[in-house]
């Protein structure tokens, strides 16, 4: 799983992983700018139909937006609603059984990612959410 992270200037950076719990050693590519007004951003698969990819983002005013991604580019955003200030933008299904190998792997992977992001972005709000692990939210 790759990670999108928003830095203090509002740029959206891509942190690619090798699928084994480690980040690819490369310069972080900026994939968007102007995201400074967003207080939560989550990658969504299948939100706008089967096979679709996009982001949901909550702005500081509590409005929830959907940004489709196709061909490596963001499409026009769509306002989904307002009044979302009391919610964490995230989601996913219930955690898998603690005994499953996938769950154990994802828990370890999540711990590594959390530690890496916390080390490099100590004041960042971190939301880890995957169907195989219990959701984790932290504020710096």
Buried (B, 14 or more C-beta within 10 A) or exposed (E): BEBBBBBEEEBBBBBBBEEEBEBEEEEBEEBBEEBBEBBBBBBBEEBBEEEBBBBBBBBEEBBBBBBBBEEEEBEEEEEBEEEBEEEBBBEEEEBBEEEEEEBBBBBEBBBBBBEBBBEEBEEBEBBBBBBBBBBBEEEE
